[in-house]
Each structure stands twice: as C-alpha cells, then as structure tokens.
Amino acid sequence: MPWWFFKHGGGSEAEPTEGEPAPGEGRLLSSLPGERGHAAEFSQPSLQSLPKDLREIDRLDLQHYALRVVLQANYLAPVGLPRRILDTGCGTGQWAYDLCQEFPQATVVGLDIEPIKQTTNLPSNFRFVRANLLDGLPFADDSFDFVHQRLLALSLPVTCWPVLVKDLARVTAPGGWVELIEGSAEVAPAGPATQEVFSLIGQYLLARGLDGQGNVARSLVRYLEEAGLSAIQQRTVAVPVGEWGGPIGHLIALDFRETFLALSERVAQRFQLPTEALVALLQSMRRECNDLHTCYSFIVAYGQKR
C-alpha cells in the first residue's frame, strides 16, 4: 500500500496568456463552453488527505527528482515530438516545467484541484488549469499528444479509475500516448513495525474509499486496455528504502517519513492512539528498512491511441 507517494499541489496559479481563458475557467482547449468528460459522474469534493504547506511542497519536489533518477527520465512512453502535453494532478508543477524545457515547441498544460507552487521563472509554454478530475477533464476530444498522470491512487476514489482513464484517452489525439505511474503493494522484506504501519494506513485509506491495497497499480494495464488503447507496455521499477540504498534510498525514506508525519494526527484520531506512539513506530520502521534492506516498487504503464 503505497501511502507515501501522494499528490497534493500548492502555490499560486499561472497567469493566462492572451487569447486563452483564465485558468479557473477550465476550458483551455475546449471548443464548447462547459464541456465535460465522462468522469463527471464521480463529481464530489477532493479526497486528498495531506495538508498543503511549504513542507509538503518541498516533499513533492523531492519525490519528483527521486523518480526522475530512478526512471532515468521524466517518462517512458515513446512520445516523439508532441505539440500539446497534459499533466493531470500536476501537484507543484515541477514535472510539467521539466517537459516545457524538453519540448520548447510544445504547450504543456498542468491540471490540479489546487494552485501550483509560486515561481518567478514560469516557462512561457506552460499553462495551468484549476479543475477537479472527478468533474471530468475540461478539454475537447483529441486535444493532447501526450497525457501523463502519476501517484493519484490515494487522492481519487477506487471506483472512479476505469472511467477516469477512459477520459484521459478521450482527450488524447490519435497516435498520442497516455502514461500512468502508481505505487505497487510490493515492499519487502517487511519487519513487524513496517507491517503494523501498513495495516494502520491501509485501514485508514479503505475507510475513506481510497486504495489501501495497491489495487490501482495492479490494474493500470487493464484500465488502458478498457480505454481502447494499444501498444500497451508495463514496467515495474524497484527502489531501495533507507540509507542502505544510497542517495535514492535516503530520499525515498525521507518521503515516507514526511508523508507519515503529515497523516499521523488523523490516523491517531481514527484508531484512538497517541500520536507519539505512531512517531515511534515510524522510527522503528526506518531501522527495519535499513537492517533488512527493504525495497519498494512502483509501476509504469503506457498505451497509444489509434
């Protein structure tokens, strides 16, 4: 249950460019006012759990850099030279900023329910749209050459995923690619403290209708198939957890800790436990990961629209 990989945006909105609607209008590429995708039936308030603050923004940027090192790239799909790129649930916007540099000829759109982080060097080819994925994507069919989404399994209801991925495919242009990245349920070996942490977090997530068992990650290929995509590929990437794994292991362990600390008060209230006991449990988990050389894995899956 990959509760530590969790998206939550922060910062301020980008300014609209001349001739385009303001980000809040949510119709950057839509030809029809109020146009919505098929995921609209799941419209409801956001279920994101982590508080928005500077510490969380720093954690998400750290997470982005760690994943980029692990994958040795920002993405794995063979996207070619896209003209329009969409990052749904863009968080701080850092992935989208990197794609702006890699593809200066492209317009890169970041979508999130919350504003992106403040920056004085916003790429000129970046656009931000503030919208709720559960309302359906506010874009016309066939709008993007590359649609990217990662680490949202714990901020969206499990039941919405098949329809959501179909909506991602809807806004993808023929020949374009959809790429999804989610954490798997594979963490091994796991000591008793690690197992207890997983149990508590899993129960907490399940009670909120979220994925506490890694079901979304295991279903990525099926979602893409049901969305009608072809040339589907999947890759599982293992990463070390803890200082034993060098710089990457240290970053992943830090990501675990920061996420747990952000959730600890709510989990403690849920199970009527002292917050100090959860913090001590996390410290034991860190020692176990180092002693046992624990590894974690996440899954990348992508497919092409014909």
C-alpha positions in Angstrom: 0.0 0.0 0.0 1.9 3.0 -1.3 0.6 5.7 1.0 3.8 7.7 1.0 3.5 8.5 -2.7 0.8 11.1 -2.7 0.0 14.1 -4.8 -1.1 17.4 -3.3 -0.5 20.7 -5.1 0.4 24.1 -3.7 1.4 27.6 -4.7 -0.3 30.1 -7.0 -1.9 30.0 -10.4 -0.2 30.8 -13.6 -1.4 33.9 -15.5 -3.4 33.2 -18.7 -1.8 34.2 -21.9 -3.5 36.5 -24.5 -6.4 34.8 -26.3 -6.8 32.0 -23.8 -9.4 31.7 -21.0 -8.3 32.2 -17.4 -7.0 29.0 -15.7 -10.1 28.9 -13.4 -12.4 28.6 -16.4 -11.2 25.1 -17.1 -11.7 25.4 -20.9 -8.2 25.9 -22.2 -8.6 23.7 -25.2 -12.3 23.0 -25.2 -14.4 24.2 -28.2 -17.7 24.1 -26.2 -18.4 26.1 -23.0 -18.9 23.8 -20.1 -17.7 20.7 -22.0 -17.0 17.9 -19.6 -15.7 14.3 -20.0 -17.2 11.0 -19.0 -15.7 11.1 -15.5 -18.2 13.8 -14.4 -20.5 11.2 -12.8 -18.0 10.9 -10.0 -18.1 14.6 -9.2 -17.5 15.2 -5.5 -15.2 17.2 -3.2 -11.5 16.3 -3.4 -10.4 13.4 -1.2 -6.8 14.4 -0.8 -5.5 13.9 2.7 -2.3 15.8 3.2 -2.2 19.4 4.4 -0.9 22.0 1.9 2.1 23.8 3.3 5.7 24.6 2.2 7.0 21.4 3.8 4.6 19.3 1.6 5.6 21.3 -1.5 9.3 20.5 -0.8 8.4 16.8 -0.3 6.7 16.6 -3.7 9.6 18.3 -5.5 12.0 15.9 -3.7 9.7 13.0 -4.8 9.8 14.2 -8.4 13.6 14.3 -8.6 13.9 10.9 -6.9 11.5 9.4 -9.5 13.4 11.1 -12.3 16.6 9.5 -11.2 15.1 6.1 -10.7 13.4 6.1 -14.2 16.4 7.9 -15.7 13.8 10.1 -17.5 10.7 12.0 -16.8 8.6 9.5 -18.7 8.9 6.1 -20.5 6.4 6.3 -23.4 7.9 6.9 -26.9 6.2 10.2 -27.4 8.2 11.7 -30.3 7.7 15.5 -30.6 4.4 16.3 -29.0 2.7 19.7 -29.6 0.4 19.6 -26.6 1.1 17.8 -23.3 -1.2 17.3 -20.3 -0.2 16.5 -16.8 -3.3 15.7 -14.7 -2.9 16.1 -11.0 0.2 18.1 -11.6 0.9 18.9 -7.9 3.6 21.5 -7.7 4.0 21.6 -11.5 7.7 20.5 -11.5 7.2 17.6 -13.9 5.4 19.9 -16.3 8.2 22.5 -16.0 10.7 19.9 -17.0 8.7 18.9 -20.0 8.5 22.6 -21.0 12.3 22.6 -21.2 12.5 19.3 -23.0 9.8 20.2 -25.6 10.0 24.0 -26.1 7.9 23.7 -29.2 5.0 22.2 -27.1 2.3 23.7 -24.9 2.4 21.9 -21.6 -0.8 22.1 -19.5 -0.9 21.2 -15.8 -4.2 20.5 -14.2 -4.9 20.2 -10.5 -7.6 21.0 -8.0 -5.2 23.3 -6.1 -2.9 26.1 -7.4 0.7 25.2 -8.3 3.7 26.5 -6.4 4.8 30.1 -6.8 7.8 30.6 -9.1 9.5 33.6 -10.6 10.6 31.6 -13.7 7.4 30.2 -15.1 8.0 28.6 -18.5 6.4 30.6 -21.3 4.9 27.4 -22.8 3.2 26.3 -19.6 -0.5 26.7 -18.9 -2.3 25.9 -15.7 -6.0 24.8 -15.4 -7.6 24.5 -12.0 -10.2 21.8 -12.1 -11.4 18.7 -10.3 -10.6 15.4 -12.1 -13.8 14.0 -10.7 -15.8 16.5 -12.7 -14.3 15.2 -15.9 -11.5 16.7 -17.9 -12.5 20.2 -19.2 -10.9 19.6 -22.7 -12.2 18.7 -26.1 -11.6 15.2 -27.6 -8.2 14.5 -29.2 -6.6 17.6 -27.7 -3.2 16.3 -26.5 -0.4 14.2 -28.0 0.8 13.1 -24.5 -1.2 12.7 -21.4 0.6 12.0 -18.1 -0.7 11.1 -14.7 1.1 9.7 -11.7 0.7 8.9 -8.0 -3.0 9.8 -7.6 -4.3 6.4 -6.4 -4.6 7.8 -2.9 -6.4 11.0 -3.8 -9.1 9.6 -6.0 -11.8 7.0 -5.1 -11.0 3.5 -6.3 -14.3 3.3 -8.1 -13.6 6.2 -10.4 -10.5 4.8 -12.1 -11.9 2.9 -15.1 -13.9 5.9 -16.1 -11.1 8.4 -15.4 -8.6 6.5 -17.6 -11.2 6.5 -20.4 -11.5 10.2 -20.0 -7.7 10.5 -20.3 -7.9 8.5 -23.5 -10.7 10.7 -24.8 -8.6 13.9 -24.7 -5.6 12.1 -26.3 -5.1 12.6 -30.0 -4.9 9.6 -32.4 -1.3 8.4 -32.3 -0.8 10.0 -28.9 0.2 8.3 -25.6 -1.2 8.0 -22.1 1.2 7.2 -19.3 0.3 6.2 -15.7 2.5 5.7 -12.7 1.4 4.4 -9.4 2.9 2.7 -6.4 2.6 -1.0 -6.0 1.9 -3.0 -2.9 5.3 -4.7 -3.0 7.5 -3.7 -0.1 9.8 -6.4 1.1 11.2 -7.6 3.3 9.0 -6.0 5.9 9.6 -6.2 9.6 6.8 -6.1 12.3 6.8 -2.3 12.6 6.6 -1.9 8.9 3.7 -4.4 8.7 1.9 -2.5 11.5 2.3 0.8 9.7 0.9 -0.7 6.6 -2.0 -2.1 8.4 -3.0 1.2 10.1 -2.6 3.2 6.9 -4.4 0.6 4.8 -7.4 0.6 7.2 -7.4 4.4 7.2 -7.4 4.7 3.4 -10.0 2.0 2.9 -12.4 3.8 5.3 -12.1 6.8 3.1 -12.8 4.9 -0.1 -9.2 5.1 -1.3 -6.8 2.4 -2.4 -5.1 0.9 0.6 -4.0 -2.3 -1.0 -2.3 -1.4 -4.3 -5.3 -2.4 -6.4 -5.0 0.6 -8.7 -1.3 -0.1 -9.6 -2.1 -3.7 -10.3 -4.9 -2.6 -12.7 -3.2 0.0 -14.8 -2.8 -2.2 -17.9 -6.5 -3.3 -17.6 -7.6 0.4 -17.4 -5.6 1.2 -20.5 -7.0 -1.8 -22.4 -10.6 -0.9 -21.4 -9.9 2.7 -22.6 -9.2 1.2 -26.1 -5.5 1.9 -26.2 -3.0 -0.3 -27.9 0.8 -1.0 -27.9 0.5 -1.1 -24.1 3.6 -1.6 -22.1 4.2 -2.0 -18.3 7.4 -1.7 -16.3 8.0 -2.4 -12.6 10.8 -0.5 -11.0 12.2 -1.4 -7.6 13.8 1.2 -5.4 15.7 0.9 -2.0 14.1 2.3 1.1 16.6 3.7 3.6 20.2 4.9 3.9 21.5 1.5 2.9 20.3 2.3 -0.7 22.5 5.4 -1.0 21.1 8.8 -2.1 17.9 7.4 -3.7 17.2 5.2 -0.7 17.7 8.2 1.6 15.3 10.3 -0.4 12.6 7.6 -0.6 12.9 7.0 3.2 12.6 10.8 3.8 9.5 10.8 1.6 8.0 8.0 3.7 8.7 9.9 6.9 7.3 13.2 5.8 4.1 11.7 4.5 3.5 9.6 7.6 4.1 12.6 9.9 1.6 14.6 7.8 -1.0 11.9 8.3 -0.1 10.8 11.8 -2.6 13.0 13.7 -5.5 11.9 11.6 -4.5 8.2 11.8 -4.1 8.5 15.6 -7.6 10.0 15.9 -9.0 7.3 13.7 -7.6 4.5 15.9 -7.5 6.4 19.2 -3.8 6.1 19.5 -1.2 8.5 20.9 0.5 10.4 18.1 3.8 9.8 19.9 3.3 6.0 19.5 2.9 6.4 15.7 6.0 8.5 15.5 7.9 5.9 17.5 6.5 3.2 15.1 7.8 5.1 12.2 11.3 5.3 13.7 11.2 1.5 14.2 10.1 1.1 10.6 13.1 3.2 9.4 15.5 1.0 11.4 13.9 -2.2 10.0 14.2 -0.9 6.4 17.9 -0.3 6.9 18.5 -3.6 8.7 16.5 -5.7 6.2 17.4 -3.8 3.1 13.8 -3.2 2.3 12.8 -2.3 -1.3 9.7 -0.7 -2.7 8.4 -0.8 -6.3 6.1 1.3 -8.5 4.5 0.5 -11.8 4.7 2.5 -15.1 2.2 1.6 -17.8 1.5 3.4 -21.1 -0.5 2.9 -24.2 -1.2 4.6 -27.6 -4.4 5.8 -29.0 -5.2 4.7 -32.6 
